[in-house]
């Protein structure tokens, strides 16, 4: 049976006020960030946070990212050392998450049983307006069923979660289109736990070389599961399209869709999840067995794009 629609909110004063009201009432709010749409709940309310895991079908050992308005607000929830402050100065507000020692002030479920907290200061004006109106931290993973394609449009949220969400604040398409880069600064340097909207090169220009730990034995941050971001249709990377395949092109490689005809990695990142949604819908309509994706260069944002595609292909 098709789910009914959640309450749809406009990107205006009334919509922002209603969004904050939903959060204060322990509800689930889908809201836009510069990366993807997040499924937000009051990070201090254990029952509300539990609803996130239930709505997404997300394993409880997979921690959530807490969104706050400022570095000062992050410092109230976690211990922010010198390296973390340098990263924050360079990339906040923006698509970077820091995994830091937790002060234990949010609901236990947020950290997935770890003694660390993943925290981010978003740049999207609507997300910031909601945080200001709400007046506290929110836990907000991507607003999609666990393991499936992340949402970059309000309609993606409605299609994926339906009335498991209380309200959706529609802010149009997300500008970055990839989840945040996740970093864990420590005494021995900075570990890269997830490629994302801030390139590895940009991070290393601030703190020097990082150590990539993208699929560890123990999940320390969101996005480290081996299979993730997956459509219903099998994804195959590279090679020539076979008859009947749905093809996603890049640069000079054409297809049914293109991540960027210009070969622009920023454009490709912004289009990635929306293109996977559209390609999956076309594959289902055609009865196609494969979505084939053209090669994307393994540089800059291309690393984050390929990370998502490899996990989708598993």
Number of C-alpha atoms within 10 A of each C-alpha: 3 7 12 12 18 18 14 15 20 15 17 14 11 10 19 24 15 20 30 22 16 19 24 17 12 19 23 27 31 29 29 32 27 25 29 28 33 29 27 30 30 28 26 19 21 16 15 21 27 17 17 27 21 14 19 21 13 17 11 16 17 21 26 25 26 26 26 25 22 15 18 10 15 22 17 13 21 21 15 21 14 10 17 21 16 14 18 20 12 15 20 19 18 21 25 27 30 29 25 23 19 20 14 14 12 22 18 18 21 29 24 19 13 17 13 22 29 27 27 28 24 26 17 19 14 21 24 21 19 24 21 15 15 20 14 18 22 28 28 25 27 28 32 27 19 20 19 19 25 32 29 31 20 22 16 19 27 24 15 20 21 21 17 20 24 18 25 29 24 21 21 14 21 21 18 24 28 29 28 27 24 27 26 24 23 15 7 7 13 20 18 20 26 26 29 29 25 22 19 21 14 13 20 12 10 14 15 11 15 18 13 15 16 20 15 13 9 10 17 25 29 19 27 21 18 16 16 21 25 24 21 16 21 16 24 19 17 14 10 12 17 10 8 13 21 26 25 25 22 23 17 12 16 15 18 13 17 22 28 22 16 12 17 15 22 20 17 25 25 24 21 24 27 21 17 25 20 13 22 24 15 16 21 14 9 12 13 16 16 22 24 23 27 22 16 22 14 12 14 18 25 21 18 25 26 19 22 25 23 18 18 24 21 13
